[in-house]
Amino acid sequence: QEIPLKIAFVGEYSAGKSSVINSILGEELLPTHDIPTTKIVTILQYGREPRAEIELKDGSRISIAPEELKNIKHEGKTDIEGPSGKISTEDIKRLYFYYPSERLARLQLIDTPGFSTADKPEDTEKTLEALKEADVLLWIFDASSAIRESSKERITEQLEKGINIIGIINKADSYNDDLDKL
């Protein structure tokens, strides 16, 4: 069996990382919103049928209903009902979503919270930890925002480590008449 290529989706918060993943898969599997939505690293990989697991910070895993994935990933959700009671999202290290997509048979997609504002340093920590497992980074840039100096520094750091990076300008379609300015 072929080992899937691990692709991490990174960038500033709300750059549209989850939207790009949905586009690649051709389905709305991940929740998206104009405000930061992904708060937990989510790994999408092939499975014969849709199923989801939570990996807790202690390393244990718990199966959950795939529909619960959207609730956990969303910023506003603070805890979920587990098999033996409530689980705080603060105790969750990762989410795993298995899905019968032919693309996921060859690719493992890693959705990250991205690089957040100073008031959420844990998002940056989670994202940097996830980058260690990736074969390639898809760096998502929001067409409406200038590239931050901190992003330039992080890109340089990853390139110096020999990590392959592909840049994607997202949301360019909202600038139909101004594409030359991008």
Phi and psi in degrees as a GROMACS rama.xvg file:
@    title "Ramachandran Plot"
@    xaxis  label "Phi"
@    yaxis  label "Psi"
@TYPE xy
-74.5491  136.584  GLU-2
-80.1523  125.977  ILE-3
-68.5499  146.984  PRO-4
-69.4958  129.649  LEU-5
-95.3497  116.385  LYS-6
-115.424  120.585  ILE-7
-99.1523  135.126  ALA-8
-100.277  116.831  PHE-9
-130.866  169.716  VAL-10
148.456  -174.949  GLY-11
-68.5137  161.904  GLU-12
-60.6867  147.098  TYR-13
60.4634  26.4548  SER-14
-79.0683  -15.5003  ALA-15
103.954  28.0308  GLY-16
-60.2086  -47.0912  LYS-17
-65.3226  -35.4588  SER-18
-64.1967  -40.5082  SER-19
-64.3909  -41.8797  VAL-20
-60.5377  -46.1701  ILE-21
-57.9229  -40.1324  ASN-22
-64.34  -42.6036  SER-23
-62.1518  -40.7638  ILE-24
-82.4753  -14.7049  LEU-25
73.7388  18.3438  GLY-26
-147.935  154.036  GLU-27
-87.1827  75.2891  GLU-28
-85.7611  -33.9258  LEU-29
-105.277  143.764  LEU-30
-69.6151  145.371  PRO-31
-133.948  155.163  THR-32
-164.803  165.55  HIS-33
-74.3509  -19.2568  ASP-34
-101.19  162.152  ILE-35
-54.1861  127.568  PRO-36
-113.416  -43.8666  THR-37
-79.1094  118.54  THR-38
-115.208  -8.58665  LYS-39
-131.585  134.865  ILE-40
-57.4921  130.375  VAL-41
-123.875  127.401  THR-42
-107.535  121.421  ILE-43
-103.512  127.058  LEU-44
-146.059  168.939  GLN-45
-67.9696  141.038  TYR-46
-151.48  149.061  GLY-47
-63.8823  -29.0612  ARG-48
-142.148  155.648  GLU-49
-63.1524  130.721  PRO-50
-156.594  160.916  ARG-51
-139.538  151.197  ALA-52
-137.15  150.062  GLU-53
-105.975  134.186  ILE-54
-105.264  120.251  GLU-55
-81.7468  164.617  LEU-56
-62.9524  -22.4045  LYS-57
-82.5892  0.533701  ASP-58
95.0841  -13.4711  GLY-59
-74.4815  156.404  SER-60
-123.064  144.808  ARG-61
-131.225  131.26  ILE-62
-76.0754  140.925  SER-63
-134.717  163.711  ILE-64
-67.2431  136.096  ALA-65
-54.1367  -32.0958  PRO-66
-64.6599  -25.8194  GLU-67
-70.6317  -20.3872  GLU-68
-54.2556  -45.9998  LEU-69
-62.6042  -36.6297  LYS-70
-67.5378  -38.6512  ASN-71
-73.5507  -41.5536  ILE-72
-66.8692  -27.2173  LYS-73
-73.0419  139.594  HIS-74
-53.6503  -36.1694  GLU-75
-77.8249  -17.5013  GLY-76
-80.0466  127.849  LYS-77
-106.785  -25.3798  THR-78
-155.571  160.974  ASP-79
-129.841  165.565  ILE-80
-88.5381  117.362  GLU-81
-101.112  177.652  GLY-82
-60.9114  -26.6012  PRO-83
-124.979  37.3351  SER-84
119.714  -172.683  GLY-85
-73.3059  143.839  LYS-86
-121.158  124.602  ILE-87
-75.5255  139.539  SER-88
-64.4126  -20.0122  THR-89
-66.9898  -21.6537  GLU-90
-90.214  -2.54719  ASP-91
-92.9018  127.851  ILE-92
-87.437  -47.4817  LYS-93
-147.121  158.254  ARG-94
-115.484  140.422  LEU-95
-119.565  128.828  TYR-96
-123.578  119.273  PHE-97
-101.24  132.043  TYR-98
-147.196  140.828  TYR-99
-79.8498  65.0904  PRO-100
-110.042  131.446  SER-101
-58.7987  -33.4055  GLU-102
-63.471  -37.057  ARG-103
-74.4725  -12.0035  LEU-104
-69.5308  -24.1846  ALA-105
-111.39  -16.1252  ARG-106
-129.575  143.096  LEU-107
-113.494  120.461  GLN-108
-102.862  129.984  LEU-109
-114.246  108.541  ILE-110
-90.637  127.127  ASP-111
-115.618  159.071  THR-112
-64.0117  -25.0802  PRO-113
87.524  -172.568  GLY-114
-95.0635  115.841  PHE-115
-99.3423  -172.579  SER-116
-77.0275  170.528  THR-117
-60.8287  -25.042  ALA-118
-79.4279  -2.53259  ASP-119
-133.659  60.7336  LYS-120
-63.1346  -22.7715  PRO-121
-65.4115  -28.385  GLU-122
-63.8263  -43.5974  ASP-123
-63.5539  -43.0114  THR-124
-60.7392  -45.9159  GLU-125
-61.515  -41.8059  LYS-126
-65.6295  -47.2837  THR-127
-61.4352  -36.8175  LEU-128
-64.0158  -41.8271  GLU-129
-67.0439  -31.2105  ALA-130
-62.7641  -26.9498  LEU-131
-63.0942  -23.4495  LYS-132
-94.9097  -9.33751  GLU-133
-83.5364  146.254  ALA-134
-85.8536  -31.7658  ASP-135
-148.255  149.764  VAL-136
-111.34  132.487  LEU-137
-101.711  107.267  LEU-138
-90.9746  115.131  TRP-139
-95.3003  125.815  ILE-140
-112.392  136.788  PHE-141
-84.116  122.432  ASP-142
-60.251  -22.66  ALA-143
-86.6111  -4.07273  SER-144
-122.756  142.599  SER-145
-70.1565  152.704  ALA-146
-72.9132  125.51  ILE-147
-73.3386  150.525  ARG-148
-59.1158  -37.8008  GLU-149
-63.6993  -34.5128  SER-150
-67.3613  -42.1249  SER-151
-59.0477  -42.6296  LYS-152
-64.383  -42.9317  GLU-153
-66.3883  -39.0607  ARG-154
-62.7038  -45.6283  ILE-155
-59.6488  -43.8848  THR-156
-58.4155  -44.8651  GLU-157
-68.185  -40.1298  GLN-158
-63.2118  -39.2077  LEU-159
-64.8213  -26.0613  GLU-160
-81.9141  -4.44973  LYS-161
86.2314  14.9352  GLY-162
-80.4223  134.801  ILE-163
-78.1725  133.094  ASN-164
-127.643  133.299  ILE-165
-117.275  127.306  ILE-166
-93.516  137.801  GLY-167
-128.396  126.53  ILE-168
-91.8876  114.418  ILE-169
-99.5811  156.914  ASN-170
68.6937  17.6752  LYS-171
-66.8771  -23.5689  ALA-172
-65.6531  -16.9177  ASP-173
-83.4031  3.26414  SER-174
-123.21  46.4384  TYR-175
-47.2454  -49.1336  ASN-176
-83.8766  -13.2022  ASP-177
-111.198  20.7938  ASP-178
-59.9386  -32.1337  LEU-179
-63.7587  -28.9903  ASP-180
-73.3471  -23.6572  LYS-181
